[in-house]
Amino acid sequence: MPGLEIKEYLSRIGIRRIKELDAALVEAFGREEGERHIERLTELFDRSEERLLYGAGDTVYLHRQEELVDYWNQSLKTSLLAASFYDRVFFRRAMEYLAEHGSFWSGEIFDMGCGNGILTCFLALQHPDSAVTGLELSSNAISVAKELAGELEVDNVQFSKPDALGLRKCDTLFSCRTAHENVAWRALCEEAGMPSPSPEEQVRLHGQYAKELSALVRPGGHLVSVERYEEDGAYAGLVRALELAGFCQVKGTHMQFSCRNGDGTATFQAMVLRKNA
C-alpha cells in the first residue's frame, strides 16, 4: 500500500475512537432512531450471550450470532460504528502483523470470514497484483464489504459466500477470528462444571476445521492465522490439528498480542503456516 499508512487507512474508511457505543449511536442517528438501535442491539446481545452460554438446541455454534451480525451489517454506517468500538485497536495490530509478513502473500488470496471487508480491502491494496476474495456467510456483511471496496476504488477484490468457490484453491489463505465459530465447543455452562479437555481432545475438537482450511490451500501455499486464544492448551490443540492437516508453522512468524475488545481485553495468537507440497 504505497504511501498509505495503517492509521491513515483506518481514518479514511471512518474507523475512529469511540468510548461509549450508546452515545455514538445517538450521535450518528439522532435521539429517536439511536435509542431504537440501542434497544434492539441490547436484545440481540442478550440473546446471543444466552445462546453461547447455554447452547441453542440444534443451532450450531457458527450460527448462534447470525441475527446480531446481520443487524450490525445492515448498512456500512452501522458496521463501521461497531468496528470502531470493538475492533479499532485490533485492526491496527492485525494490519501491522499482515504488513510485517507481506512476503507470504502472492497469487490468489482468500480471506475466510471476512466480515465487513476492512482487512480484505487492506490486503487487496497492499497486494495489487493479487486477486483477493473475501468469504463470508452473512449476506448483509457481503453487501457492506462490496460497498466499502467501491468507496475505496479497490478493483482486485470480490466477496462471496464460501460455497461459491467450488473446487478453487488459493495461494494464501487468511483466517482471522474464525476458529471459535467453527470448532465444536460445548456450551459454556457445561464447561463450567467439567474438567478442561485433554490435549488429545483439543486436537480432536479443532481437527475438522483444520481440514477445511487445508482443503482451500494449494500445496506449497500459506495459511495466515490470527485467532483469539491465550497461549494455552486450546491454542496448542489448534496448532497440532493444523499440523495434522498438512501445515507446518513457519519459524519466527508467531506473535501474541493483546488489545482492547469492546469493554474488555482480548489476547490473540498470529502465525504463518506453509502447506506441505
Stockholm file with secondary structure:
# STOCKHOLM 1.0

chainA/1-277         MPGLEIKEYLSRIGIRRIKELDAALVEAFGREEGERHIERLTELFDRSEERLLYGAGDTVYLHRQEELVDYWNQSLKTSLLAASFYDRVFFRRAMEYLAEHGSFWSGEIFDMGCGNGILTCFLALQHPDSAVTGLELSSNAISVAKELAGELEVDNVQFSKPDALGLRKCDTLFSCRTAHENVAWRALCEEAGMPSPSPEEQVRLHGQYAKELSALVRPGGHLVSVERYEEDGAYAGLVRALELAGFCQVKGTHMQFSCRNGDGTATFQAMVLRKNA
#=GR chainA/1-277 SS CTTCCHHHHHHHHTCCCCSCHHHHHHHHHCHHHHHHHHHHHHHHHHHHHHHHHHCCTTCCGGGTTHHHHHHHTSSHHHHHHHHHHHHHHHHHHHHHHHHHTGGGCCSEEEEETCTTSHHHHHHHHHCTTSEEEEECSCHHHHHHHHHHHHHHTCCSEEEECGGGSTTCCEEEEEEESCHHHHSCCCCHHHHHTSCCCCHHHHHHHHHHHHHHHHTTEEEEEEEEEEECCCSSHHHHHHHHHHHHTTEEECTTCCEEEEEEETTEEEEEEEEEEEECC
#=GC SS_cons         CTTCCHHHHHHHHTCCCCSCHHHHHHHHHCHHHHHHHHHHHHHHHHHHHHHHHHCCTTCCGGGTTHHHHHHHTSSHHHHHHHHHHHHHHHHHHHHHHHHHTGGGCCSEEEEETCTTSHHHHHHHHHCTTSEEEEECSCHHHHHHHHHHHHHHTCCSEEEECGGGSTTCCEEEEEEESCHHHHSCCCCHHHHHTSCCCCHHHHHHHHHHHHHHHHTTEEEEEEEEEEECCCSSHHHHHHHHHHHHTTEEECTTCCEEEEEEETTEEEEEEEEEEEECC
//
